[in-house]
Amino acid sequence: MKVLFGILLCISCATAAFAQSASDLVANATSLNRYGQTLEGEARRSILLDVRRILDRVETEHPNSPEATVIGSGGSLGDLNVTALDAQLAGTTAPVAQGQVIQSLPPLTALPPLVGQPNIPLMPLDEKARLKAVQAALNAVGCEAGTPDGVMGRKTRRGHSAFLKEKGLPVEAYPIDSELFLNALHSATDEVVCETMPVVPLTPQIMAANWTYTARCGSNSRMPGERITGVLSLRHIGSNSFRGTLANSQGLRARVTGQLNGRRVSMEANFGFLFGRVQSVGTVADDAYVFYGRDSNGCRITGRLR
């Protein structure tokens, strides 16, 4: 099966209209926690905040379940130690099971509160509902994102960039669909007047950087339900062309070639004999921090400068 830029992680997402069971939510949380522990710094914090958000959902939606009892007591759910997770997010340490590796995070400073605290709504698990929640929150603080419809568009991207610029927050630490970004929006106590983001003139050299990417594959794609992430390292090779490499935590590697024409970017990742070639096309946003597009597997792509 072809894959877009390699499979890093497959998370079972809630796309049905009914609530997930406590055991399904915990399975999502433990998978996401294992992935988060492989990351560093704010990227890890963002993922672990989502883990905490899922645990909050268990306690909120299934308060009488055995899983909620374990979470409330700070116990362990498989290899996920709740006390250790909370300690990481607080920048402290806590005893964990023998053999478990827990990396510390710096203490939270001027960052929004964790999910589950008063007046901070839980982030939906459904992908479209997540974006609708973000769009509504952007509009509420004066950063126009258009009609909250769950569809990524130019207004939504500009609203995201404008809010982060106004608050002095790093783009790479606050992805638009992350729990951390939604909490930042809900923690804004006064209306933000968003400046119009300038359109950055593009040259092919703009792609010569390290990029993180996420691909989300819908029910009509070749890989339904997949959430795929990874890192691209690109360099300019003359004219409007660039090339580089791709790597992910499952050990998959690919050679990448591409071109930038205006704001349109096209790429091909060659995984060799086993996985073949995957093509993608997209558009670089006006602020030149993000590109959006689709790949030949029918998955939607978001790339961000690291």
C-alpha positions in Angstrom: 0.0 0.0 0.0 1.3 3.4 -0.8 1.7 5.9 2.1 2.0 9.6 2.1 5.4 10.5 3.4 5.4 7.3 5.6 3.1 6.2 8.4 4.2 7.6 11.8 1.1 6.9 13.8 -2.4 5.6 13.2 -4.9 6.8 15.8 -8.4 5.5 16.0 -10.5 8.7 15.8 -14.1 9.2 16.8 -16.1 10.0 13.6 -19.4 8.5 14.6 -22.2 10.7 16.0 -22.3 8.6 19.2 -19.9 8.9 22.1 -16.9 6.6 22.3 -16.8 4.0 25.1 -14.4 4.6 28.0 -12.1 1.7 26.8 -11.9 3.2 23.3 -11.0 6.6 24.6 -8.3 5.1 26.8 -6.9 3.1 23.9 -6.7 6.4 22.0 -5.0 8.1 25.0 -2.4 5.3 25.5 -1.5 5.2 21.8 -1.1 9.0 21.7 0.9 9.0 24.8 3.4 6.5 23.4 3.8 8.8 20.4 4.1 11.9 22.5 6.9 10.5 24.6 9.1 10.2 21.5 8.9 14.0 20.9 10.7 16.9 22.5 9.7 20.3 24.0 6.5 22.0 23.0 5.7 19.4 20.3 5.6 16.8 23.1 3.6 19.1 25.4 1.0 19.7 22.7 0.5 16.0 22.2 0.4 15.2 25.9 -2.2 17.9 26.4 -4.3 16.0 24.0 -3.8 12.9 26.0 -4.9 14.7 29.1 -7.9 16.0 27.2 -9.0 12.4 26.3 -8.6 11.4 29.9 -10.8 14.3 30.9 -13.4 13.1 28.4 -13.4 9.6 30.1 -14.1 11.2 33.5 -16.8 13.6 32.0 -18.6 11.2 29.7 -18.1 7.9 31.7 -17.8 9.0 35.3 -18.8 5.6 36.7 -16.5 3.5 34.6 -13.5 1.7 36.1 -11.2 3.7 33.8 -12.5 7.0 35.3 -11.8 5.6 38.8 -8.2 4.9 37.7 -7.7 8.3 36.2 -9.2 10.1 39.2 -6.8 8.2 41.5 -3.7 8.9 39.3 -3.1 5.3 38.6 -1.9 3.5 35.4 -3.8 2.6 32.3 -1.5 0.1 30.6 1.8 1.9 30.1 0.1 5.3 30.6 0.7 6.5 34.2 -1.7 9.3 34.9 0.3 10.8 37.8 3.4 10.9 35.7 1.6 12.5 32.8 0.2 15.3 35.0 3.7 15.8 36.5 5.2 16.2 33.0 2.6 18.8 32.1 3.3 20.6 35.4 7.1 20.5 34.9 7.7 18.3 38.0 8.6 14.7 38.5 6.6 11.7 39.9 7.4 8.1 40.7 6.6 5.7 37.8 6.7 2.0 37.2 10.0 0.3 37.0 11.5 0.5 33.5 9.2 3.3 32.3 11.0 6.2 30.7 9.6 9.6 31.5 11.3 12.8 30.2 10.7 16.0 32.1 9.2 19.1 30.5 10.0 22.7 31.5 7.4 24.2 33.8 4.4 25.9 32.2 5.0 29.7 32.0 2.3 32.0 30.6 0.6 29.1 28.8 -3.1 28.4 28.9 -4.6 26.1 31.6 -5.1 22.4 31.0 -8.3 21.1 29.6 -10.9 20.1 32.1 -10.6 23.2 34.2 -13.6 25.5 34.6 -14.8 27.3 31.5 -12.4 25.5 29.2 -14.4 23.3 26.9 -13.1 19.9 25.8 -11.8 19.7 22.2 -13.9 17.4 20.0 -12.2 14.3 18.7 -14.0 14.4 15.3 -11.7 16.3 12.9 -14.4 18.6 11.4 -15.9 19.4 14.8 -12.4 20.3 16.0 -11.9 22.9 13.3 -15.4 24.3 13.8 -14.6 24.8 17.5 -11.4 26.6 16.6 -13.2 28.8 14.0 -15.9 29.8 16.4 -13.3 30.6 19.1 -11.2 32.7 16.6 -14.3 34.7 15.7 -15.1 35.2 19.4 -11.8 37.0 20.0 -12.0 39.1 16.9 -9.7 37.1 14.6 -12.1 36.6 11.6 -12.2 32.9 10.5 -15.4 33.1 8.5 -18.4 30.8 9.1 -17.6 27.9 11.5 -18.1 25.1 9.0 -15.1 22.8 9.7 -13.5 23.5 6.3 -10.0 24.9 6.2 -9.8 28.1 4.2 -7.8 31.3 3.8 -9.7 33.2 6.5 -9.2 30.4 9.0 -5.4 30.2 8.3 -5.1 34.0 8.6 -7.1 34.0 11.8 -4.8 31.4 13.3 -1.6 33.3 12.2 -3.0 36.7 13.4 -3.9 35.4 16.8 -0.5 33.9 17.4 1.2 37.0 16.2 -0.9 39.2 18.5 -0.2 37.0 21.5 3.5 36.4 20.7 3.1 32.6 20.5 5.3 30.4 18.4 3.5 28.9 15.3 5.2 25.5 15.6 4.0 25.0 19.2 0.3 25.9 18.5 -1.0 24.0 15.5 -4.4 25.1 14.4 -6.1 21.8 15.4 -4.3 21.3 18.7 -5.7 21.4 22.2 -3.1 23.9 23.2 -4.3 26.4 20.5 -8.0 26.1 21.4 -7.1 26.6 25.1 -5.1 29.7 24.2 -8.2 31.1 22.4 -10.5 30.3 25.3 -8.0 31.8 27.8 -8.0 35.1 26.0 -9.9 37.4 28.3 -10.3 40.4 26.0 -11.0 40.8 22.3 -8.0 40.6 20.1 -7.7 43.0 17.2 -6.1 41.0 14.5 -3.8 42.7 12.1 -4.0 41.9 8.4 -1.3 39.4 7.7 1.0 40.5 4.8 1.4 38.4 1.8 5.0 37.1 1.8 6.5 37.1 -1.7 7.6 33.5 -2.5 10.7 32.2 -4.2 11.7 28.5 -4.4 14.2 29.1 -1.6 11.3 29.4 0.9 10.9 25.7 0.8 14.6 25.1 1.8 13.8 24.4 5.5 12.7 21.7 7.9 8.9 21.1 7.8 6.6 19.0 9.9 3.5 17.7 8.2 0.2 16.0 9.0 -1.9 14.0 6.6 -5.5 13.2 7.5 -7.1 10.5 5.4 -10.9 10.5 5.1 -13.3 7.6 4.5 -13.0 7.9 0.7 -9.1 7.8 0.7 -6.9 4.7 0.2 -6.1 4.8 3.9 -9.4 5.6 5.7 -9.1 6.9 9.2 -5.3 7.3 9.1 -3.5 10.3 10.7 0.0 10.4 9.4 2.8 12.7 10.6 6.5 13.3 9.8 9.4 15.6 9.1 10.7 17.0 5.7 14.2 18.4 5.3 14.4 20.2 2.0 17.1 22.2 0.1 17.0 24.4 -3.0 18.7 22.9 -6.0 18.3 25.8 -8.5 15.5 27.3 -10.6 12.1 26.5 -9.0 13.1 23.1 -7.8 14.0 21.5 -4.4 14.8 18.1 -3.0 15.4 16.5 0.3 14.6 13.6 2.6 11.7 12.5 4.8 11.9 10.6 8.1 9.4 9.3 10.6 9.5 7.5 13.9 8.6 4.1 12.4 11.9 4.1 10.6 10.5 4.8 7.1 12.6 7.1 4.9 12.0 8.6 1.5 13.7 10.8 -1.1 11.7 13.9 -1.9 11.7 16.1 -5.0 9.5 19.0 -5.7 8.8 22.4 -7.4 7.3 25.7 -6.4 5.5 27.7 -9.0 4.0 30.9 -7.6 2.2 29.6 -4.5 1.6 26.1 -5.9 3.9 23.4 -4.5 4.2 19.9 -5.9 6.2 17.1 -4.4 6.9 13.4 -4.9 8.2 11.1 -2.1 10.0 8.0 -3.3 9.9 5.2 -0.7 11.6 2.7 -3.0 10.4 -0.8 -3.9 8.2 -1.6 -0.9 6.1 1.6 -0.8 6.5 3.2 -4.2 6.0 6.8 -5.0 3.4 9.3 -3.5 2.7 12.6 -5.2 1.2 15.7 -3.5 0.1 19.1 -4.6 -0.8 22.1 -2.5 -0.6 25.8 -1.9 1.7 27.8 0.4 -0.2 30.2 2.6 0.2 34.0 2.4 2.4 34.0 5.6 4.7 31.3 4.1 4.6 29.3 7.4 2.1 26.7 6.2 1.2 24.8 3.1 -2.0 22.8 2.4 -2.9 20.2 -0.2 -3.7 16.7 -1.1 -1.8 13.6 -2.0 -2.3 10.7 -4.5 -3.8 8.6 -1.7 -6.6 11.1 -1.2 -5.4 12.4 2.1 -5.4 16.1 3.1 -1.9 17.5 4.0 -0.9 20.4 6.3 2.8 21.3 6.5 4.4 23.8 8.9 7.8 25.3 9.2 9.7 23.9 12.3 
